Amino acid sequence: MDRWKLKHEELLELLEALFTGNREKMIDAIGDLAYLCYGTAEIMKFSLEDVLREIHRSNMTKDKPQPGTLGPVKPFKGLGYDPPHLRKF
């Protein structure tokens, strides 16, 4: 549980840095969050690199919004979407 508390603290630091526009503190908080996530993955005995690769593969199957479309410019889960296959991890 201590790891989750640390992640929460780092996330709060990131949010504070975002609101104040302090790029150096943003980078530090993101790095600390990544460090904690990689450590948690190691404790749980899976490769975070492999998980990120699988999530990226899945995200690349999302449809891109058409140029000039109103609304969110976020990719969406269309007909060709293939969710990440994480059970193997």
Sine and cosine of phi, psi and omega as CSV:
sin_phi,cos_phi,sin_psi,cos_psi,sin_omega,cos_omega
0.00,0.00,-0.48,0.88,0.00,-1.00
-0.87,0.49,-0.57,0.82,0.01,-1.00
-0.89,0.45,-0.63,0.78,-0.01,-1.00
-0.93,0.37,-0.59,0.81,0.04,-1.00
-0.91,0.42,-0.67,0.74,0.04,-1.00
-0.89,0.46,-0.68,0.74,0.01,-1.00
-0.89,0.46,-0.65,0.76,0.02,-1.00
-0.88,0.47,-0.70,0.72,0.03,-1.00
-0.88,0.48,-0.69,0.72,0.00,-1.00
-0.92,0.39,-0.61,0.79,0.05,-1.00
-0.89,0.45,-0.67,0.74,0.05,-1.00
-0.89,0.46,-0.63,0.78,0.06,-1.00
-0.89,0.45,-0.64,0.77,0.03,-1.00
-0.90,0.44,-0.71,0.71,0.01,-1.00
-0.88,0.47,-0.67,0.74,0.03,-1.00
-0.88,0.48,-0.69,0.73,0.01,-1.00
-0.90,0.43,-0.61,0.79,0.04,-1.00
-0.90,0.44,-0.69,0.72,-0.02,-1.00
-0.93,0.38,-0.53,0.85,-0.01,-1.00
-1.00,-0.03,-0.18,0.98,0.01,-1.00
0.97,0.24,0.36,0.93,-0.02,-1.00
-1.00,0.07,0.99,-0.11,-0.08,-1.00
-0.87,0.50,-0.66,0.75,-0.02,-1.00
-0.88,0.47,-0.66,0.75,0.03,-1.00
-0.94,0.33,-0.53,0.85,0.08,-1.00
-0.88,0.48,-0.75,0.66,-0.02,-1.00
-0.88,0.47,-0.68,0.74,0.02,-1.00
-0.88,0.47,-0.72,0.70,-0.03,-1.00
-0.91,0.41,-0.66,0.75,0.03,-1.00
-0.90,0.44,-0.68,0.73,0.04,-1.00
-0.89,0.47,-0.68,0.73,0.02,-1.00
-0.91,0.42,-0.64,0.77,0.05,-1.00
-0.89,0.46,-0.70,0.71,0.01,-1.00
-0.89,0.46,-0.68,0.73,0.01,-1.00
-0.86,0.52,-0.71,0.71,0.02,-1.00
-0.91,0.41,-0.63,0.77,0.01,-1.00
-0.92,0.40,-0.68,0.73,0.04,-1.00
-0.89,0.45,-0.64,0.77,0.03,-1.00
-0.91,0.42,-0.65,0.76,0.04,-1.00
-0.90,0.44,-0.67,0.74,0.04,-1.00
-0.88,0.48,-0.65,0.76,0.02,-1.00
-0.90,0.44,-0.68,0.73,0.04,-1.00
-0.88,0.48,-0.62,0.78,-0.02,-1.00
-0.99,0.14,-0.04,1.00,0.09,-1.00
0.92,0.40,0.72,0.70,0.16,-0.99
-0.64,-0.77,0.35,-0.94,-0.02,-1.00
-1.00,0.02,0.92,-0.39,0.04,-1.00
-0.90,0.44,-0.56,0.83,0.05,-1.00
-0.85,0.53,-0.71,0.71,0.00,-1.00
-0.92,0.40,-0.63,0.77,0.03,-1.00
-0.90,0.44,-0.71,0.70,0.01,-1.00
-0.89,0.46,-0.62,0.79,0.04,-1.00
-0.89,0.46,-0.67,0.75,0.00,-1.00
-0.93,0.37,-0.65,0.76,0.04,-1.00
-0.91,0.42,-0.64,0.77,0.05,-1.00
-0.89,0.46,-0.70,0.71,0.03,-1.00
-0.84,0.55,-0.72,0.70,0.01,-1.00
-0.89,0.45,-0.71,0.70,-0.01,-1.00
-0.87,0.50,-0.52,0.85,0.00,-1.00
-0.95,0.30,-0.18,0.98,0.07,-1.00
-1.00,-0.01,-0.06,1.00,0.04,-1.00
-0.97,0.26,0.48,-0.88,0.04,-1.00
-0.98,0.18,0.60,-0.80,0.05,-1.00
-1.00,-0.02,0.61,-0.79,0.06,-1.00
-0.90,0.43,0.51,-0.86,0.03,-1.00
-0.94,0.33,0.60,-0.80,0.04,-1.00
-0.84,0.54,0.65,-0.76,0.02,-1.00
0.99,0.13,0.02,1.00,0.02,-1.00
-0.95,0.33,0.71,-0.70,0.08,-1.00
-0.98,0.19,0.42,-0.91,0.02,-1.00
0.99,-0.17,-0.26,-0.97,-0.07,-1.00
-0.90,0.44,0.59,-0.81,-0.01,-1.00
-0.99,-0.16,0.48,0.88,-0.06,-1.00
-1.00,-0.04,0.67,-0.74,0.10,-0.99
-0.85,0.53,0.48,-0.88,-0.04,-1.00
-0.77,-0.64,0.31,-0.95,-0.06,-1.00
-0.99,0.13,0.99,-0.12,0.01,-1.00
-1.00,-0.04,-0.31,-0.95,-0.05,-1.00
-0.90,0.43,-0.52,0.85,-0.04,-1.00
-1.00,0.01,0.09,1.00,-0.04,-1.00
-0.90,0.44,0.74,-0.68,0.06,-1.00
-0.84,-0.54,0.95,-0.33,-0.06,-1.00
-0.88,0.47,0.37,-0.93,0.02,-1.00
-0.90,0.43,0.67,-0.75,0.02,-1.00
-0.99,-0.12,1.00,-0.03,-0.13,-0.99
-0.97,-0.24,-0.13,0.99,-0.03,-1.00
-0.85,0.53,-0.55,0.84,-0.05,-1.00
-0.92,0.39,-0.26,0.96,-0.01,-1.00
-1.00,-0.05,0.00,0.00,0.00,0.00
